Amino acid sequence: MFRFALLCCCCLFFISCKNDIATSEASEETTKNNDTLTTVEAIAYKNGYEHWDSVARIQFTFNVDRGENHFERTWTWHPKKNTVMLQSANDTIQYNRSQLDSTSIKADQAFINDKYWLLAPFNLMWDEGTSFTEKKNVVAPISKDTLNQLTVTYSNEGGYTPGDAYDFFYSDDFIVREWIFRKGNDSVPTMATTWEDYETFNSIKIAKMHTDSTGTFKLYFSDISVQ
């Protein structure tokens, strides 16, 4: 599907790519009191959503280690201009997301996948065609800790791979600790990983490391810059 070698055998396996709205509707007047926010809003604001409007440029390297195999690609994204540049071992591609062609749409599929991992709490706010359900005090899939669960289900229309579902497991402080991806809203998890090694970049909080229960799969971010 993608022309990136590892993507064909890896990325489509562990997560679907979502179309998104790359604009924020955050308002200075929006309260950050958790008592007045929905769970979706509280998770997004806990990760710095109120600062998104001031972000002009994000650069990050998306890394995947599966056993001894390593894959990476670097993105430079100007959300206000809607422009993206991909740098990988095989390609350097620059494009505007409002003007996709047969070449750039393949890169954009990879970009949406990688950005979803990077900024999933914000995508909860951005993405259209979603529905949410919540549960309190559930057992997390990897740590077995007691956490809260927010499930987002995408509609069967729109996006690159519609109909998928994600179970976000978050602590009482609204920080995501683990998640499950379920392709096509299947009842059986496609993949579960941790959310850990949080670091704040220019007021945007990002989980830099995601691992599965075996520790043989690691998805992580390096060379992160938020301006």
Buried (B, 14 or more C-beta within 10 A) or exposed (E): EBEBEBBEEBBBBBBBBBBBEBEBEBEEEBEEEBEEBBBBBBBBBBBBBBBBBBBEBBBBBBBBBBEEEEBBBBBBBBBEEBBBBBBBEEBEBEBEBEEBEEEBEBBBBBBBBBBBBBBBBBBBBBBEBBEEEEEEEBEBBBBEEEBBBBBBBBEEEEBBBBBBBBBBBBBEEBBBBBBBBBBEBEEEBBBBBBBBEBEEBBBBBBBBBBBBEEEEBBBBBEEBEBE
